[in-house]
Amino acid sequence: MAYQKEGKQPEPPSFQIQKIQDDLASKFSSQVKLKIGSRGKGVIEIPFLSEDDLGRILEMLDW
């Protein structure tokens, strides 16, 4: 899923987006990235280090 055109540098996240990323990273104890496209749609990425880590994150999401 591409959110930027080739050759164009991504814009730095706004203060609001950075704050949300930081708050989510703190909640999940993992790096979190928000990728937002030009039409306002986006993706939340939460990487995990192991199956146990994935299970921990999924429990926090009530999965």
Buried (B, 14 or more C-beta within 10 A) or exposed (E): EEEEEEEEEEEEBEEEBEEBBEEBBEEBEBEBBBBBEEEEEBEEEBEBEEEEBBEBBEEEEEE
